[in-house]
Amino acid sequence: MEQEIWKLVLEYLAAKERGEWKEAANLEERLQDWLRKDPLHQQELDQAIWLWESTAVQPQSDAWKSGFAAIQNALETGKPAQKKPTFKIWLGAAAAVVAAMSIFILFNKNRPVLTEVVQTAWTTKTSAPGKITNIILPDSTEILLNAGSSISFPNNFRQASMRTVKLVGEAYFKVKRDPNHPFVVHSSNIQTLVLGTSFNISAWGKSSPEVTVLTGKVAVSRDSAGKQSAAIQLLPNQKAGVDLTSGLLYRKQLEDARTAIGWTEGKMTFDQTPMEEVFATIERRYGVQVVTDRSFKDCKLSAKFGNINIKEVLQTLQMTLDIHYTINKQTIYIKGGKCN
């Protein structure tokens, strides 16, 4: 987003907060002209408004206008902006500007800054099959990493304007609140933006990735062919996922979001889940390998399992699917079976 447009956005948001409706209306008319030029501009504006509402303290004077170029230059060159006494007056708004600009630079695949991010060294933590791993990030964010999953974060995590992590598999996040440094999770083909909240992300292979919010608010967008979709906002007891048929994001209300983190207590919940996914979940949960003599491609399972041993799970599957099983060390052999 160009500097002049950023000024316009900030003036518009600040005028609305101050209740200067006539000025806000004039600024909104200019913004509408900008929005009509490119459909993607609406996405940028929505993200800026979300970030402003979550972090910004409105400027008490127009001092920020003269110093705005210095902040933009600092972000793009990596050099610290020259300190001025007037910056203290609008520190909250400036922080929101820098954070928001970082978001759009991150989302825009053509920006040079993204190349620098890609070249940064990353640390990866992995949770072995049958194990749930507790990870504390440098900012004190707590992550419970499900079995068979991995999380990566840059070595300059604490110094970066964006707290960025990459997830493969499933994890429960308790993000340390830091309005000046938004937290972004890249998982499968979705991005989740938060400031400080708790949520679960499930992104297993070919399955539809899902984000479930327990506390706070998050913004979820989809990355398709290098282009970012418009973000949808999630509140507690809501989840978002990607419809595998249309490829579009959807939002769903939940009765109790805590069911999404049952795995942290050793539980498994299946709701019309394809058997391929059921067996994969069992493999991760118990650290075993499941071998079948037939395809369960058209079979689905609805069942809930508490923190029980593998034999009890297999006995339930035996009754439900009419299978026969044998266990040899860490390998489970399944024969026969039929769909109900």
N, C-alpha and C positions, 0 to 999 in steps of 0.2 A: 504494500500500500504506500503510495507516494506521500511525501511529507505534508504537502498542502491538504491532502485528503484527511490525513491524521489530525491536522489542526482543526479541520472542519468537523470531524467526528467528535473530538474532545470539546469543542465549543458548543456543539449541539447537546451533548450529554450533560455538560456543566450547566447550560442554560436551563434545561429541563429540571435539574435538581434544585436550582435556585428559584424555580417558579417563574422564570422570565419567558412567558409563553409566546409573546410576540416575536422576540428574538429567536426562540426555538423554532417557530413556524417558518421564519425566513431561512434559517439554516437548514431546516428539513426540506424545503423546496430545492435548495442547492444539492442536498444529498440525493433527492429523487432523481435529479438530472444525472448524477454520477451512477446511481443504481441502474438506470436504463441503458447505460453503455455496455454492460457486461453482466450476465446472469450470476457470475461468480462473486460479484461485488456484494450481493445480498448476504452470502455466506460470511464474507469478511466482516460485514457490519454486525451480523448476528453474534459472531464470536467476540467482537470488540465490546458490544453491549453486555454480553454475559460476563466478560472479565471485569468490566467497569462496575457492574452491580455487585460483583463478589469481592472486589479489592479496593476500588478507588476512593480516595477522599477528594472531594471537589476542590479545585484551586480557589483561594480566596481573592486572588488578584489576577491580572493579566501577565504577571511576570514570567509564567511558563512559556509564553509565546516566543520571547526573545531567546530563551535557552533551549528550545526544543531541538534545534539543529545540532546542538552539541551532544545531546543524548543520542540522536540518530547516528551521528558520526561515531560516537563511542561504541555503539552496538555493531556497526558495520566494519569498523577498522580494528576493534579490539583494544583501542587506546582509551584510557580513562578520560571522562569529560572533565573540563576545567571547573573546579569548584567555585561556586558563587554563593554569597549569603542568601540570595533570593530563592535558591533551590529549596531551602527548608520550608518555605511557605507552601510549596505544592509537591512535597515529597511523595505523598500517597498517589497522586495522579501520575507523577513521573514514573513511579514503580509500575503502575498499571500499563503505562505506555510502553516501557521497555519490555515487560512481560508479553504484552499483546503483540508487539512487533516481532518478538522472538517466535511466537506461535506461527505467525504468517510466513516468516522466513523458513521455519521448519516445514510448514505445509507446502510451500512453493518449491517444487523439485528443481527449478532452474536457478535458484539463488546460489551464489558462490559459498555462502556461509554453510550450506548443507554439506558441501564437499569437506569442509573442515570437520564437521561433526562425524562424518563417515570415517575419516582418517584417524579419529581419536581412538586410543587403545581402550578396550572394553574388558571387564571382568565378568565371567560367567559362573553361576552357581547352579548345580544340578542336584535334583532329588532322585535317589535311586528307587527302582521298583520296590514296593512294600514299605517305603519310608516317607514320612512327611517331615520336611525340613523347615526350621525357623530361621529366617534371615533378617538381620537388622542392617538397613542401608546407612550410609554415612550421615544422612539427615535425621536419623532415628525413626524413619518409616519402618514398620514391621510387616514382614511378608511371611505367610505360611505357604510353602511351595508343595503342591501335591506330588505324589509319587510319579516318577517318569516325566517330570517337568523340569524346565530350566529357565532361569532369569538372568539377563545381562544388563549391566549398567556401565557407563563410561568412567574411566579412572579419574576424570576431572569433575565428577558428579557434584561435589559441594561447591565448586567454583562456577558451574554453568548457570546461565540465566533460566534454562529449562531443566527440570529434573526428569531425564528421559530414561526409560527402561524398556527392554524387549522381553516378551514372555512367549514361551512355547509350552503349551499344556494348560495347567490350571493353577491359580494362586488366589489367596485371599489377602487383600491389602488393607492395612491401617495406615493411611498416609499422614505423616506429620504436617500439620497446617503451616503453610508459609506462603501468604498471598503474593509476595514478591517473586516467587519462583514456582510457577505452575508445574504440576506433576503430570507427565504424559506416558501412557503405556501403549506400546505397539504390540499387537497380538494378532496373528493371522493377517487378515486384511482390514482390521479396524484399529482406530486410535481412540483412546479414552483420556480425556483431559479433566483433571481435578485440581483442587487447591488444598483440601484437607478433608478426608472422608474415609469411610470403610466400604469396600465393595469386593465382589468376586468376579473374576474373569475366567471363563472356560473357553479354550481355543485348541481343540484337539483335531489335528489332521483335517479330514474331509468333513467333519461335523460343523454345523453352524456355530460360529463363535457367539458367546453370550456374555453380557455384562449385567450384573445384578447389584443394585445399590442397597446397602443396609442403613447407612447414615450419610447425611450431607447431600451434595449435588454433584453430578458429573455431566460432561458433554461427550457424546459418542458420535464419531463420524466414520465413514467407510472409505477406504483407499482402493480405487479401481483404476488400473492402467495408469497409475501415477497422478490421478485426479481425485481430489478430496470432495466427498459429498457434503451436503449441508448437515450440520450437526443437530442431533436431537438431545434434549436435556432429560436427565433421569433424576427422580427424587426417591426417597426411601420406599421400599416395597415396589419398585419398578425394575423391569429388566429390558434390555435391548438385545436384538440379535439380527442376523442377516437371513432373509428368506432365500433359501437355496434355489428356488424356482425363478423368482424375479430379480434376485440379487440386491434387493432394497432393504434398508434398515426398517425394523419395526419396533414398537414399544408396547409393553404388556404390563398390566397391573397385577400384582401378586398379593396373596393373602398374608404370607409370611416369608420375607426374603431369606430368613435364616435357614430355610430348607436347602438353599443353594450351597451352604457351607457345611452341610452334614458330613461331608468327607473329612473335615478336620477332626471329627470325632469317630472316624472309622466307619461311618454309615454310607450306604449306597441307595440311591433312589432312581428308579427307571420308570419313565412314563411313555409308553408306546415307543420304546427305544429299540432300534434295530439290533439284532443279536450280535452282529459284528462289533458294535460299540459296547454291548454288554460284556462280551468276552474280553475286549481290550481293557475295560474298566477293572474286571476281575484280575487280569494279568498285572496291572499296575498296583492295585490295592494289596494283593497278596504276594507279589514278586514271583509269579509262576508263569508258565507257558501253557496255553490251551491249544490242543491239537484236535481237530474234528475230522470225521471221515465223510462228511457231507456239507453242502452249503446251506446255511441258514439265512440266505439272502432275503427271503420274503417273510421271515419271522420277526415279531416284535414282542417286547416284554414290558409289562407294567408290574412292578414289585418294589417293596421297600425292605431293606435289610439293615438291621442294627449292627453294632460292633460285634459280629459273630465270627466264628472260625470258618474256614473255607469249606469244610465238609458239610456244614449246615446249609451253606449257600447251594452247594451242588445237589444236596438232597431236595431242596425246593425246586431246582431246575429239573431234576429227575421226575418229580411229580407233575410239573407244569408242562414239560416238553417231551416226556416219555423217553428220556435219554438214558444211556448206560455209561458210567464213567469209571475209570481207574486212575489211581494216583501213583506215579513213579517219581519219587523225590520231588523235584520242582516242576514236573511236567504232568499235565492233566489230559488224559485221552478220553474223548467223548465219541460214542458211537450211537447211531440211530437218531431218533428224535423226530418230532413232527410239530407243526404249528397248530395252535388252537384256533 
